[in-house]
Amino acid sequence: MNELQLVLIVGGTILLGIELLVLGGTTLVITIVGVSMYITALALFFVKASPLHAFTALTIVTPIVTIVSWKPLKALQDRTSTAHVESDFANITFILKSNISPTEFGHHRYSGIEWNVKSPQTLASGTLVRVIAKEVGWLTVESVD
């Protein structure tokens, strides 16, 4: 192993380490360049090359790696969880201060934030309700029987 291969391997390792440990796999560009550095270092086992040739090889290998790996890496990155997360926040109860219905919304102050309150059913002011769902700025409630 010559010094040029070592530089490519160490550089690729640093880039992949930053990508995975610091950025959490969010930028595909750094991953692709890191993998390309590994491939170029591997190719230098078979060909004696100057730094200029190695840089040229890296410049050629990087777009090839991009084309080959873009869809699989993008699919990994786009994977999201749709699981419903249950939290203490979803189980709070309070007394309504105004009437609400599917077309009429109320408000409730919780944890220093003024929330919009909605319900699929009509509920009168003074009804004890509990939160059954939450969205950005909205609490969906139902009557506590």
Disulfide bonds with the S-S distance in Angstrom:
none
